[in-house]
């Protein structure tokens, strides 16, 4: 069994905890170590979500943008575990870190499987305006989850990785109409909607439709604060899954504005969604 906790999701920071039977991985470190791990006086998001820092065996980095690596140095130094990423990502990320690094760094090649404890991890390329971005297919004891965010398109090779998974953490960044009519400058709208930008709800629905029938869980991540609504992303995903929607648990992560835009969860065999207070306190099981 795997447990997924979205510790942060969105343009203000991204971090996901994946726990297996004997160990755990963190994907990205876009929030502070204090926020994730806590302090002497209070628990952090990891503990509040039922995670165990002692189980963490590595940090996987998808790309070097600040909302994915700004907490990497303090988190890596605190955990003292290896950090993995493509060479381009690691080079760019390390150049942006001004503090001393006290953790090992390992470069990965897309398509090559690596072993981390009992996990088998396969990085694969995504399409984003970063140096050498990637997603990850993670397997333990025949349970597979695929992490695929920050990409403007989903290529056939990316779909092949997604089709292997029992659960996906998939970007559902924006509503095209909200983006078009919203306050962003035109150059930023073009960037977001480009093949090296971010997936729209509609794009995500197209992918989910292709995965319907084999999928057990879909976590919709990296929602835009300005250009999306959790209920819009959820409704789009539910409709795209069609007759298979009741077989899939859908969790829409939103950790930016928990009052106006709380995360949503639709459990399997239920047609109604529930609004939640804090996304990192809701573990999803596979």
KEDO-705751 format. One line per 4 residues: number of its first residue (from 1); for each residue z, y, x of N, C-alpha, C. Coordinates in steps of 0.1 Angstrom, whole numbers. Layout:
N
NUM> Z,Y,X,Z,Y,X,Z,Y,X | ...
END
This chain:
286
1> 0,-12,8,0,0,0,0,12,9 | -7,23,4,-6,36,11,-1,46,1 | 7,56,7,12,67,0,6,80,5 | 1,88,-3,-6,101,1,3,112,-5
5> 6,122,4,13,134,0,5,146,5 | 1,154,-4,-7,166,0,4,177,3 | 7,179,16,17,189,20,13,203,18 | 0,205,20,-6,219,18,-21,217,16
9> -27,226,7,-41,225,5,-46,238,0 | -57,243,7,-63,256,3,-65,264,16 | -70,276,13,-74,285,25,-63,290,32 | -50,289,27,-38,293,34,-32,282,42
13> -38,271,42,-33,260,51,-35,246,45 | -38,236,53,-40,223,49,-33,213,57 | -26,203,51,-19,193,58,-17,181,48 | -20,169,52,-19,157,44,-11,146,51
17> -2,140,45,6,129,50,2,116,44 | -2,106,52,-6,93,47,3,82,53 | 10,76,44,20,66,49,15,52,45 | 16,43,55,12,29,53,25,20,53
21> 24,8,55,35,-1,55,44,0,67 | 38,4,78,46,4,91,46,17,98 | 37,26,94,35,39,101,29,49,92 | 27,61,98,21,72,90,13,81,99
25> 3,88,92,-5,97,99,-5,111,92 | -7,121,100,-8,135,94,-23,139,97 | -29,145,87,-42,150,88,-42,165,87 | -45,172,98,-45,187,100,-31,192,99
29> -30,204,105,-17,211,106,-19,226,104 | -22,229,92,-25,243,88,-13,251,83 | -1,245,83,11,253,79,21,251,91 | 31,259,90,41,259,102,49,246,102
33> 54,243,114,62,231,116,75,232,107 | 80,244,106,92,246,98,90,243,84 | 78,247,79,75,245,65,73,230,62 | 66,223,72,63,209,70,76,200,73
37> 83,203,84,94,194,89,107,199,84 | 108,212,81,121,218,77,129,223,89 | 141,227,86,150,232,96,164,225,95 | 174,229,103,187,223,102,193,225,88
41> 189,236,82,195,240,69,188,235,57 | 175,232,58,168,228,46,157,218,50 | 154,209,40,143,200,41,129,207,41 | 120,202,48,106,207,47,98,199,37
45> 86,202,35,77,196,25,76,181,27 | 76,177,40,75,162,43,86,154,36 | 98,159,39,110,152,33,111,153,18 | 107,165,13,107,167,-1,97,158,-9
49> 87,155,-2,77,146,-8,80,131,-5 | 91,128,1,95,114,4,89,108,16 | 84,117,25,78,112,38,89,110,48 | 85,104,59,95,101,70,88,105,83
53> 94,115,89,88,120,102,88,109,113 | 98,100,112,99,90,123,88,80,122 | 81,79,111,70,70,109,57,75,115 | 56,88,117,43,95,120,39,91,134
57> 27,85,135,22,80,148,11,89,154 | 5,98,146,-5,106,152,-9,117,142 | -15,128,147,-21,139,139,-36,138,141 | -43,137,130,-58,138,131,-62,152,127
61> -71,157,135,-76,171,132,-91,170,128 | -94,177,117,-108,177,112,-117,187,118 | -111,199,121,-119,210,127,-109,221,131 | -115,231,138,-106,241,145,-103,253,137
65> -107,255,124,-104,267,117,-89,268,115 | -85,280,114,-70,283,115,-62,277,103 | -69,275,92,-61,269,80,-60,254,82 | -64,249,93,-63,235,96,-55,232,109
69> -54,243,118,-48,240,131,-37,251,135 | -35,261,127,-26,271,131,-11,266,134 | -7,255,128,6,249,131,5,237,140 | -6,235,146,-8,223,154,1,222,166
73> 2,233,174,11,233,186,26,230,182 | 32,238,174,46,235,171,48,222,164 | 39,217,155,41,204,148,39,193,159 | 29,194,167,26,184,177,38,183,187
77> 43,195,191,54,195,201,67,189,195 | 69,192,182,81,187,175,80,172,173 | 69,167,169,67,152,167,65,144,179 | 59,151,190,56,144,202,47,132,200
81> 37,133,192,28,122,189,14,126,194 | 5,117,196,-9,121,200,-17,128,189 | -25,137,193,-34,144,185,-49,140,187 | -56,136,176,-69,131,177,-79,141,171
85> -91,142,176,-102,150,171,-114,148,179 | -125,153,174,-137,153,183,-135,162,194 | -143,161,205,-141,169,217,-144,183,214 | -154,186,206,-157,200,202,-145,207,195
89> -139,199,185,-128,204,178,-116,206,186 | -113,197,195,-101,198,204,-103,210,213 | -114,211,219,-117,222,229,-115,235,222 | -121,237,210,-119,250,203,-105,252,198
93> -98,242,193,-85,243,189,-75,247,200 | -76,240,211,-67,242,222,-69,256,228 | -82,262,228,-84,275,232,-77,285,224 | -74,282,211,-68,291,202,-52,290,203
97> -47,280,210,-33,278,211,-28,285,223 | -18,294,221,-12,302,232,1,296,238 | 7,287,230,20,281,235,17,269,243 | 27,264,250,25,252,259,24,240,250
101> 15,231,254,12,218,246,20,207,252 | 29,201,244,37,190,249,34,176,242 | 21,175,239,17,162,233,4,158,238 | 1,145,238,-12,140,243,-23,143,234
105> -35,144,239,-47,147,232,-58,137,234 | -64,131,224,-74,121,225,-86,125,218 | -98,124,225,-111,127,219,-116,115,212 | -123,117,200,-129,106,193,-144,109,191
109> -151,98,189,-165,100,186,-168,95,172 | -176,103,165,-179,99,151,-186,85,151 | -181,77,142,-187,64,141,-179,53,148 | -171,57,158,-163,47,166,-150,45,160
113> -146,33,158,-133,30,152,-122,31,163 | -111,36,159,-99,37,168,-87,30,161 | -78,25,169,-66,19,163,-54,28,166 | -47,31,156,-34,38,157,-23,30,150
117> -15,23,157,-5,14,151,-13,4,143 | -10,2,131,-17,-7,122,-28,-1,114 | -31,12,117,-42,18,111,-55,17,119 | -66,15,112,-79,16,118,-86,29,112
121> -89,38,121,-94,51,117,-109,53,122 | -118,57,113,-132,59,117,-135,73,114 | -137,82,124,-142,96,121,-157,96,118 | -161,105,109,-175,106,106,-179,121,105
125> -191,125,108,-195,139,108,-196,145,93 | -192,157,92,-193,165,80,-201,177,83 | -205,185,72,-214,197,74,-206,209,71 | -201,216,82,-193,228,80,-195,237,92
129> -193,250,90,-195,259,101,-184,260,111 | -182,248,117,-172,247,128,-179,240,140 | -172,238,151,-179,233,163,-184,218,162 | -175,210,158,-178,195,157,-169,189,146
133> -171,193,133,-161,189,123,-163,174,119 | -153,168,114,-154,154,109,-144,152,98 | -147,141,91,-137,135,81,-132,122,87 | -124,115,79,-118,103,84,-117,92,73
137> -121,80,77,-119,68,69,-107,61,75 | -96,59,67,-84,53,72,-81,40,65 | -78,29,73,-76,16,67,-63,10,72 | -56,4,63,-45,-5,67,-43,-16,57
141> -43,-28,62,-41,-40,53,-51,-40,41 | -64,-37,44,-75,-38,35,-74,-27,24 | -65,-17,26,-65,-5,17,-71,6,25 | -81,13,18,-88,24,25,-88,37,18
145> -85,48,25,-86,61,19,-95,69,28 | -104,77,22,-113,86,29,-110,100,27 | -109,108,38,-106,122,38,-118,130,41 | -123,138,31,-136,145,33,-135,158,26
149> -131,168,34,-131,182,29,-138,191,39 | -140,204,35,-146,214,44,-160,209,48 | -169,207,37,-183,203,40,-191,210,29 | -202,215,32,-211,221,22,-220,211,15
153> -222,199,21,-230,189,14,-224,175,17 | -228,166,9,-223,152,12,-236,144,15 | -238,140,27,-250,133,31,-249,118,27 | -260,111,29,-260,97,25,-250,89,34
157> -250,93,47,-240,86,56,-226,89,53 | -223,101,48,-210,104,43,-206,96,30 | -216,95,22,-214,87,9,-211,72,13 | -217,67,23,-214,54,27,-200,52,31
161> -194,62,38,-180,61,41,-171,62,28 | -175,71,20,-167,73,7,-168,60,-1 | -179,54,-1,-180,41,-10,-172,30,-5 | -167,31,8,-159,20,13,-144,22,9
165> -141,33,3,-127,37,1,-122,33,-13 | -109,30,-14,-102,28,-26,-98,41,-32 | -95,50,-23,-91,64,-28,-97,74,-19 | -100,86,-24,-106,97,-17,-98,109,-18
169> -98,117,-7,-93,130,-7,-105,139,-5 | -110,145,-15,-123,151,-16,-122,166,-19 | -130,174,-12,-130,188,-15,-136,191,-29 | -129,200,-36,-135,206,-49,-132,220,-48
173> -139,228,-40,-135,241,-36,-137,252,-46 | -148,252,-53,-151,264,-61,-159,261,-74 | -157,269,-83,-166,269,-95,-177,279,-92 | -190,274,-93,-201,283,-89,-201,296,-97
177> -198,296,-110,-198,308,-117,-187,318,-113 | -175,312,-110,-164,321,-106,-168,327,-92 | -174,319,-83,-178,324,-70,-188,335,-72 | -198,332,-80,-209,342,-82,-204,355,-88
181> -195,355,-97,-190,367,-104,-178,372,-98 | -173,366,-87,-160,370,-82,-160,382,-72 | -149,385,-66,-147,397,-58,-152,396,-44 | -156,384,-39,-159,382,-25,-172,390,-22
185> -173,395,-9,-186,401,-5,-197,391,-5 | -209,396,-6,-221,387,-7,-222,377,5 | -220,382,17,-221,373,29,-211,361,28 | -199,364,23,-190,353,22,-193,343,10
189> -199,349,-1,-204,340,-11,-215,331,-6 | -224,336,2,-235,328,7,-229,318,17 | -219,321,25,-213,311,34,-207,300,26 | -199,303,16,-192,293,9,-202,283,2
193> -213,289,-4,-222,281,-11,-233,274,-3 | -233,277,10,-243,271,19,-241,257,22 | -251,250,28,-249,236,32,-238,234,43 | -234,245,49,-223,244,59,-210,251,54
197> -209,252,41,-198,259,35,-188,249,29 | -187,250,15,-177,242,8,-183,236,-4 | -178,224,-9,-183,218,-21,-179,225,-33 | -187,226,-43,-184,231,-56,-178,220,-65
201> -172,224,-76,-168,213,-85,-180,205,-90 | -191,211,-92,-203,203,-96,-207,193,-85 | -207,198,-72,-210,189,-61,-201,177,-61 | -188,180,-62,-178,170,-62,-180,160,-73
205> -183,165,-85,-186,156,-96,-197,147,-94 | -208,151,-87,-219,143,-84,-215,131,-75 | -206,134,-65,-201,124,-56,-193,114,-64 | -184,119,-72,-175,110,-79,-183,101,-89
209> -193,106,-95,-202,98,-104,-207,86,-96 | -211,89,-83,-217,78,-75,-206,68,-71 | -193,72,-71,-183,63,-67,-176,56,-79 | -179,61,-91,-173,55,-103,-175,40,-103
213> -164,33,-107,-165,19,-108,-158,11,-97 | -157,18,-85,-150,12,-74,-138,20,-69 | -136,32,-75,-126,41,-71,-113,39,-79 | -101,40,-72,-88,39,-79,-81,53,-80
217> -84,61,-70,-77,74,-69,-86,85,-63 | -85,97,-69,-93,108,-63,-83,120,-62 | -81,125,-50,-73,137,-48,-83,148,-46 | -83,158,-54,-92,170,-53,-85,181,-45
221> -91,185,-34,-83,193,-24,-91,206,-21 | -84,214,-13,-90,227,-8,-96,236,-19 | -89,237,-30,-93,245,-41,-92,260,-37 | -102,268,-40,-102,282,-37,-92,289,-47
225> -84,298,-41,-74,306,-49,-82,316,-58 | -93,321,-53,-100,331,-61,-111,325,-70 | -117,314,-66,-129,310,-72,-128,296,-79 | -116,292,-82,-115,279,-89,-102,279,-97
229> -100,269,-106,-88,267,-114,-86,252,-114 | -74,247,-112,-71,233,-112,-76,226,-124 | -75,232,-136,-79,225,-148,-94,224,-148 | -102,233,-143,-116,232,-142,-120,221,-133
233> -114,220,-121,-117,209,-112,-114,195,-118 | -103,195,-125,-99,182,-131,-109,178,-142 | -112,188,-151,-121,185,-162,-135,180,-157 | -140,187,-146,-153,183,-141,-152,169,-135
237> -141,165,-128,-140,152,-122,-139,142,-133 | -132,144,-143,-130,135,-154,-143,132,-161 | -151,143,-164,-164,141,-170,-174,134,-161 | -173,136,-148,-182,130,-139,-180,115,-138
241> -167,111,-139,-164,96,-138,-168,89,-151 | -170,96,-162,-175,90,-174,-166,79,-179 | -172,67,-182,-165,56,-188,-154,51,-179 | -155,54,-166,-145,49,-156,-133,58,-154
245> -133,70,-161,-123,80,-159,-109,74,-161 | -107,66,-171,-93,61,-173,-89,51,-162 | -98,46,-154,-94,37,-144,-90,44,-131 | -92,57,-130,-90,65,-118,-78,75,-120
249> -69,75,-111,-59,86,-111,-65,98,-104 | -64,109,-110,-69,122,-104,-58,131,-102 | -57,136,-90,-46,146,-86,-53,158,-80 | -51,170,-87,-57,182,-82,-46,190,-75
253> -48,190,-61,-38,197,-53,-40,212,-53 | -29,219,-55,-30,234,-55,-16,239,-50 | -16,244,-38,-3,248,-33,-3,263,-29 | -12,270,-35,-12,285,-32,-4,292,-42
257> -7,292,-55,0,299,-65,5,288,-75 | 18,284,-73,23,273,-81,27,277,-95 | 27,290,-98,30,295,-112,18,296,-120 | 8,304,-115,-4,306,-122,-14,294,-121
261> -14,287,-110,-23,276,-108,-16,264,-103 | -8,258,-111,-1,246,-107,-10,234,-105 | -6,224,-96,-15,212,-95,-14,204,-107 | -25,196,-109,-26,188,-121,-27,173,-117
265> -22,164,-126,-23,150,-123,-27,143,-136 | -37,134,-135,-41,126,-146,-39,111,-141 | -30,105,-147,-27,91,-143,-37,81,-149 | -38,70,-143,-47,59,-148,-43,55,-162
269> -53,52,-170,-51,48,-184,-45,59,-193 | -46,72,-188,-42,83,-196,-53,93,-196 | -55,99,-208,-66,109,-209,-61,123,-208 | -47,125,-209,-42,138,-208,-37,141,-193
273> -38,153,-189,-33,157,-176,-19,164,-177 | -12,163,-167,1,170,-166,1,180,-155 | 6,192,-158,8,202,-148,21,200,-141 | 21,202,-128,32,199,-119,37,212,-112
277> 49,212,-107,54,224,-100,50,225,-86 | 51,214,-78,49,215,-64,41,203,-59 | 29,205,-54,21,194,-51,26,184,-41 | 34,190,-31,38,181,-20,50,172,-24
281> 55,174,-36,66,165,-41,60,153,-49 | 47,153,-50,41,142,-59,33,132,-50 | 39,121,-46,32,111,-38,22,104,-47 | 11,101,-42,1,93,-49,0,79,-41
285> 0,68,-49,0,55,-43,-13,48,-45 | -17,41,-35,-29,33,-35,-26,18,-33
END
